[in-house]
Amino acid sequence: MKYIAQPQISEEEVSLVTQTIQSKSFVEGENARTLEKEFADFVGAKHAICTVNGTAALHLAMEGLNIPPGAEVITSAFTFIASANSICFSGGIPIFADIDPQTFNIDPEKILSLISPKTKCIVPIHIFGLPADMKAISDIAEENELKVIEDACQAHGGRINGKHVGTFGEIGCFSFYATKNMISGEGGMVVTDNEDLANRIRSLKNHGRGPSGGYHHHFVGYNYRLADPLAAIGLIQLRKLPTMLEKRRKNAEALRSTIRDLDTLYVQTIPKRVTHCHYICAPVVQSPDLSVDAVIKELKNKGIASRRIYSVPCHQQPTYLNIKNWRWTKFLDYPDYSQVRLPETEKIASSHFDLPIHPGVSSEEIKIIQKVLIDLFT
């Protein structure tokens, strides 16, 4: 079975992890500091701060920007639930905007229609590694005095006009989860150009300590540090990332070329001057005669793993349909999410399927996938 995701680990990662463990360096240390410096250089940010995972990065972004309890935060429902949940951690209220059916990213026009006096922040998600329309989103934020937190957890290598995602808003957040373009097993990163904000986040992630460390605590903080053996994996992965991204690009482009010739199948549109980093390739079925489940079953019969990755969007998850069970509802007025209607989100959620494009997929295996798609959709 060719799996959807498969970490690409070599002797380099094993060697540095072994050295780190043998040196008894378990807590966040030298590897994490080097990873922060090299990641900041890679994305073009002044500051990068390691975190224990991408969810923690998003939480720290909310706290770092002092988004107050009761603030409405506009985001997408077509994503992993951590994006919305991180808004809730500090008492924020997720307000879900519909997506553009061509890019699957949040639709700026829908953002505009949802802004209220309670809106304080926008969290665009660069879904599947395709950058969102940051020019339009940044303009909306500026005109309405809103903060922008970029959820770039799927977008290592994504760029707009050469500028890396995560560097358009006040803060960008990345994940190094085991399926991502680069991994550390668990792990994440916050990036920003704002020095005061960077220092606040460094403190918040380390129990509110100041730069001198020790037992003087200046904020109510968290333990969101990244263990140094995991940072070692991330460091080697970052150095291999350009090569791995190129392999993903070749695999994705090969599949996209096949999909373009199939009338009842389409995939994300890549706007001009945008670099898709191809975390996920997820075509959408437009045939009334072929269900997504049937496609996934046939792919699996051929030894190709597939799935509907976000088949239940956030606003339809039990978490939000039962939001009254969340502790903040004693103090805040959440929407009735059962009444939220996001037609484009719901359509894509019910009709897409995921294909393997990670660097471990060979060109011969890509040809097999292409043939199965052609046989199914012609």
N, C-alpha and C positions, 0 to 999 in steps of 0.2 A: 504493500500500500504506500503510495506517495502522499505524505501527510501535508496538510495545509501549512503548518509551520514546523520548522526543524532548526534548532539552534546550531550555528556553525562554529564549533569549538575545536581549536587546534592545540598542539603542544605548547604554543606560546602562552595561552591562557592558563593551562595547567601548570606550566613552569612558574609563572609569576604568582599564581595563587599559592603554590607549594612554598615558594620563597617567603611569601608574606606570612603564612601560617608558621613556618619554621622560625621566623623572626619574632613570633609571638605578637604580631601586630594585628589584633582582631578589631579594635575600635577604629573609627574613622581617623585616617592619618595621611601618610605620605602619598599613597596611591590616589586617595580622594582629592588631595590638593593638586596633584598633577593632572588628574582627570578634569577637574574644574578649569584649570588653565587651558588645557588643550581643547576642551569643549567650547569654552568662550571664544577661542581663536577660530574654531571650526564654524560657528554660527555667526561670528562677528559681533559679539556682545562684550560689554566692558566687564560684566560680572557673571559668573556661573556658580551656583551653590548646589552641591550634592544633596539628595534627599533619599529616604528609605524606599520610596516608590513614586510613581507618577501621581497617584491620588494625594499623597502628602504634599507634593509640589503644588497641586491645585489648591489644597487647603491653605498652605502657607501664602499663596498668592492672594487669596481672599483676606486673610488675616493681615498680611503685610500692607495691603492697601486700605485697611480699616473699613472694609465694606460693612456697614452697620446691620445689626439684626433688623429684620423687616424690609430690608432693601430688596427690590426686584432685580434679578439678574437674567438677562435674555440670553438664551443658548439654544442649541439644537437638541431634539429628542432622538435623532438618528445617530446614535453613538453608544459606547459602553456607559453603563449607568454611573460610573465614578465621576463623570463630568458633572452630572446634575447633583449627585450626592455631596460632592465637595462644596457646592454652593450652600447646601443645607447645614453643613457642620457648624457654621458660625451664625446660623439664623437667617441666611439669605433665602430668598424665595425664587425657585427656578420658574421662569416664564419661557415656554417653549415656542420657538418660531419655526415655521415650515421651511423646507429646503428647496433649492433649485433642482428640478428633476433631471437636469443635464449634468450637473457637477456633484450632486448629493450633499453639497455644503449649504450652510445657512443662507437664506435669501435675504439680502440687505433690505429689500422693499418690505418684507414681512417684519423685519426688525423695527423699521420706522413706524409701522402700524401698531406696535405693542408698547411703545415708549409711554410711560406715565410719570407723574410727579415722584413716584416711588422708585423709578428705575435709576440705578447707580452704576451699572456695569454691563458689559457685553462679553460673553465668553464664546468666541467663534472656535469651531473645531475643524482642523484640517483633516477631513475624514479620508481614511484609506491612504493618506499621504499626499492628497491633492490640496494645495493651498487654497484657502477661502479667499473671497474678494476683499482683501485687506484695505485697498484704497477706498472703496465705498464704505466699509465698516469704520475705518478711521475717520472719515469725513463725518459720518453720522455721530460718532462718539464726540468729536470736537464740537460739532454744532450743538450738541445736547449736554455737554459737560459730563460725559460718562467715561469711566475707566474701561480699559480693554485688557483682558487676560486671555492670551492665546493658548488654547489647548493644542499643543503640538506633539502630543504623546505618540501619535502615529506618523510623525512627519520629519524624522531625521533626514536631512538632505533636501527637503522641499524648499523651493525658492520662487520669488516673484521678482522679475527683472534683476536676477542675480542676488537679491537680498534674501537671507535665510528667514524662514518663518520663525516666529517666536521673538523677533526683534522689531515688530511693527507696533505692538501695544506697550503698555507699561511693563508687563511681565510676560514671559513665555515659559511654558511648562512642558517637560519631556518625560517619557517613561522608558526605562530599560528592562521592562518585563521580558520574559523568556521568548515571546513570539515576535518581538519588535525588530526593526532593521538593524539595531545594535542592542546588545543585551548586557545585563550583569546578573541575571537570574531574577532578582528584584532590584529596584533602584530607580532613581529619577533625577531630574535636574530642573532648577529654576534659573532663568537668565533675565538680566535687566541691565539697562545702562545707567540706572539711578543709584548712586552710591549709598545714599541714606536708606533707600528701600532695601538694597542688598544687605546692608549691615543689620537692619531690623529683621530680615528673614533669617540671616545667620544666627541671630540671637533666638528668635522664636523656635527654630528647629533644634536648639540645644538648651532646652529648659530655661530660656530667657537669660542665659549668661551673656556677659559682656565680652569684648575681644580678648581680655586677659584670662578668661576662663575662671577656674576655681569655683568657689561656692558663694559668689555674689550674683544674684539673679535680679534682672531689671524688668522682666516681663513675665506674665504667665505664659510659659512656653511648653514645648512638646519634646519628645525624644524621637526626632525624625532623621537621625544620623544614618549614614550609609556605612556598613561594616567594610573594613579595608580589603578583606579578601574578595568581596563583591566588587568593590571599586577597581581591583586589579583586573577582573574580567572585563569590566566596562572600558578600562584604559586600552587594553589590547584590541577590543572590539572597535573602539573609535578609530584606532590607527588602521584597521582593516576596512572601515566603513566605505570609503570611496570604491574599493574593489567590489565589495558586496552590493553596493548600490548599482554599479554598472551591470552586474549579473542580473539583478532584479529588473533593471530597465530592459535588457535584451529579452528576458523571458516574457515580461509584460507586453512589450511591443510586438513580439511574435504572436501572442494570443490576441492582442488588439487588432492586428492586421487581419486575422481570420474572422474575428467578430464583426469587423466593419463590412465584410462581404455577406453577412447573414442578416436577412431582413427582419427576422423575429427575435433578434438579440442585439442589445447595445450595451456600451460600457461608458463610464464617466467621460465627459468631454473635458479636454485639457485646454484651457484658454491660452492665447498667445502670450509669450514671454513668461510662462509659468512652468516650473520644473516639478513634475510629479515624482515623488520618491518611491512610489509603487510598494507601499506596505501591503496592500491588498488589491487584488484584481477581482472585482465582483460584477459580472454581467447581469443585466436585467432581462428577464424573459417577457416578450410581448406577444407570444403565441397563445390564442385561446384553446388550442388543441394540445398543449403540452404544459403540464404543471411543473413548478419548481421542484416539488418532491420527486416527480418522475425523473427529472434531469439529474438530481443528486443521487438517486438510486442507481441510474445507469452509469454515472461516473464511478461510483463505488464498485459496481460490478466489473469495471475495467481497471480497478486498482488505483483509482484517483479519489482521494478524500475531498469532500465538498460539504458545504453547509450554508444555511442562511444565518449569517453572523449576527445581525441585529433584527431578527424576525419580530421581536416585540419592542417597539420604541419606548423610550423612557416614560412618556406620558401614559402609556398603557400597562406599565409594569405594576404589579401589586403594591410595590413600595409607594407609588404615587396615587394609585386608586384608593389606598388605605392610609393616606397621609395623616389622617386624624390620630393615628397611633404614634406618630413622631412627637417627641417630647416638646419641641418648640411650638406645637399647635396650641399649647396652653397660653401662649403669649402673642402669637402671630396669626394673621388671617391668610391662609393658603387658598389658592383657587380650587375649585372642584375639577380635578384633572379628568374626571370621567366625561366632562363636557367639552374638553379640548378636542378640536378637530384639526388635523394636519394631513390633508389629503395626499400631498406629494410624498410626505414621509411615510405614511401608511402604505401607499402604493409600492414604493421602492422596498420597504421592509418585507412585504409579502411576495415580492417577485424577483429578488436577487439571489445569487448563489456565489460562493467563494471558490476560487481556483488556486492551486499551488503555484507560486512564482518565486519562492525563496531561492537563495543561491545554491542550495543543494539539489535543485531540479535541473537535470541535464537537458541539453538541446534535443536529445532523442526522446526524452519524456515529454517535453513540450510538444513535439510532433505527434505523439500519441494523444495528448489532450486536444490538439487541433483537429485530429481526425475524428475523435469522438464528438466534438462540437459540430463538425460538418455533417456527420452522419445523423445527428439528432435534429439539426435545424435546417436541413435541406430536403 
